[in-house]
Amino acid sequence: MCNIGTQCNRENVSLGPPSRGQIANTESVIRVVYDPLHLNPKKTRIKAGVIRESDLLTGQLSVWRTSPTDPENLAETKSYLTATKPEGQEIRHFVSIWVGEIRRMTGLDGQRLFCVRDDTRIDEIGGRHAEHATISFCALKGEPYKDSTSNEFIFARDLLHAALLNAISDGDV
C-alpha cells in the first residue's frame, strides 16, 4: 500500500550489488536539466517536459542518488552525467530534491503519488551505475494516472515540476 509515511511495495526491492539498497527519505536525488531539451526557446524557463510524460507513465523517470553531504559521491555522479549527456545537449542544472519530499506529495485523491526506487542502471558496455533510481507512480494508482491527458496525471506532473523549480531556486548542487 502506498500511504504517506510508508514505503510502496515497489520501493521495497533493491537490485542488489552494486546498488546501495533501498532509498531512504533522507537521501536526495538529482534530475538533470538539459539545454536546449528542457528549456523554452528564450532559455528563461524550464519546460514541463523536464518531467517527460512517457517516462512518468512507464515508471522510468531517471534520477540519480546522491548526498550533498558527500562531496566525492556528488562529484563522481556529476562527472558521469556530464560524460554521458545526450549529443547536442548541455547540462544547465543538476537539480537536487529530497526523496522524502517526493514521497510526501499527494494527488487530488489525497493519497501518496510517487515511489522513488532503486534502479541500478546497466550501461551499453555492461557496466552498472549504483546511483541510478527512478520516480514512478505508486503501484496502486489507477487508470487516471495512465492517461497523460487526465486531470490527475497533469496535476501530479505539475506538482513534481514545481518541486524541481523550487529546488532550483534553492540552489543547484
C-alpha positions in Angstrom: 0.0 0.0 0.0 1.3 3.5 -0.9 0.4 5.6 2.1 2.1 8.7 3.3 4.9 7.7 5.7 5.2 4.1 4.4 7.2 2.5 1.6 5.4 1.5 -1.6 5.8 -2.2 -2.5 7.9 -1.1 -5.4 10.4 0.6 -3.1 11.0 -2.5 -1.0 13.0 -4.0 -3.8 16.8 -3.5 -4.3 18.5 -4.6 -7.4 21.5 -5.9 -5.5 25.2 -5.2 -5.9 26.4 -2.6 -6.7 23.3 -0.9 -5.5 23.3 0.8 -2.1 19.9 -0.8 -1.4 16.5 0.8 -0.7 16.4 4.6 -0.9 15.8 6.4 2.4 13.7 9.6 2.7 16.8 11.3 4.0 18.6 10.8 0.7 18.4 13.3 -2.2 18.2 12.6 -5.9 19.4 14.6 -8.9 17.4 15.3 -12.1 19.4 16.8 -14.9 18.1 19.8 -16.8 19.5 19.9 -20.4 19.8 22.8 -22.7 18.0 23.1 -25.2 15.8 20.0 -24.5 14.3 21.2 -21.2 14.3 25.0 -21.7 11.9 27.3 -23.6 13.3 29.0 -26.7 14.4 32.1 -24.8 16.1 29.8 -22.2 14.3 31.6 -19.4 12.0 28.8 -18.2 12.3 25.1 -17.6 9.6 23.3 -19.6 7.2 20.8 -18.0 8.9 18.4 -20.4 11.7 18.0 -17.8 9.2 15.5 -16.4 8.8 13.5 -19.6 5.3 12.1 -19.8 6.3 8.8 -21.3 8.9 8.3 -18.6 6.4 9.1 -15.9 3.8 6.9 -17.5 6.2 3.9 -17.6 7.8 4.5 -14.2 11.1 5.3 -15.8 11.7 8.9 -14.8 15.5 8.8 -14.2 17.1 10.4 -11.2 20.4 9.8 -9.6 21.0 9.1 -5.9 23.5 11.4 -4.2 24.3 13.1 -1.0 25.0 16.8 -0.8 27.0 16.0 2.4 29.3 13.6 0.4 31.2 15.8 -2.0 33.1 12.8 -3.5 29.9 10.9 -4.4 28.3 14.1 -5.8 31.4 14.9 -7.9 31.5 11.3 -9.3 27.8 11.4 -10.2 28.1 14.8 -11.9 31.2 13.6 -13.8 29.4 10.5 -15.0 26.3 12.5 -16.1 28.4 15.1 -17.9 30.3 12.4 -19.7 27.1 10.6 -20.8 24.9 13.6 -21.7 22.9 13.3 -24.9 24.5 14.5 -28.1 23.8 18.2 -28.8 22.8 18.9 -25.2 24.5 20.9 -22.5 23.8 20.5 -18.8 22.1 23.6 -17.4 21.2 22.4 -13.9 21.8 19.5 -11.6 18.6 19.8 -9.5 18.7 18.1 -6.1 15.5 17.2 -4.3 14.9 15.2 -1.1 13.3 11.8 -1.5 11.1 12.4 1.4 9.7 15.5 -0.3 8.8 13.5 -3.4 7.2 10.7 -1.3 5.0 13.2 0.7 3.4 14.5 -2.5 -0.3 13.7 -2.6 -2.7 13.7 -5.5 -6.2 15.0 -6.0 -7.5 12.0 -4.1 -5.3 12.9 -1.1 -3.2 9.7 -1.5 0.5 9.4 -2.0 1.6 9.9 -5.6 5.1 8.7 -6.1 7.6 6.0 -5.4 11.4 6.6 -5.6 13.1 3.3 -6.1 16.4 1.7 -6.7 17.1 1.1 -10.3 20.8 0.3 -10.7 21.5 1.2 -14.3 23.4 -1.0 -16.7 25.2 0.9 -19.4 25.8 -0.1 -23.0 29.0 -2.0 -22.2 27.5 -3.9 -19.3 28.8 -1.6 -16.5 26.5 -0.8 -13.6 25.8 2.6 -12.1 24.8 2.1 -8.5 23.4 5.6 -8.1 20.5 5.3 -10.7 17.0 5.5 -9.4 13.5 6.1 -10.9 10.4 8.0 -9.9 7.2 6.3 -10.7 3.5 6.5 -9.7 2.8 4.3 -6.6 1.7 0.8 -7.6 -2.0 1.3 -6.6 -2.6 4.4 -8.7 -5.3 3.5 -11.2 -6.4 4.4 -14.7 -6.3 8.2 -14.4 -2.6 8.1 -13.9 -2.1 6.0 -17.1 -3.6 8.8 -19.2 -1.3 11.8 -19.7 -4.4 14.0 -20.5 -6.2 13.3 -17.3 -6.5 15.9 -14.6 -4.9 13.6 -12.1 -1.8 13.0 -14.3 -1.4 16.6 -15.2 -1.8 17.6 -11.5 0.9 15.1 -10.4 3.3 16.0 -13.2 2.9 19.7 -12.5 3.4 19.1 -8.7 6.7 17.3 -9.4 7.7 20.0 -11.9 7.0 22.8 -9.4 9.1 20.9 -6.7 12.0 20.8 -9.2 11.7 24.5 -10.0 11.6 25.3 -6.3 14.7 23.2 -5.7 16.5 25.2 -8.4 15.5 28.5 -6.7 17.0 27.0 -3.5 20.3 26.4 -5.4 21.7 23.7 -7.6 24.0 21.1 -6.2 
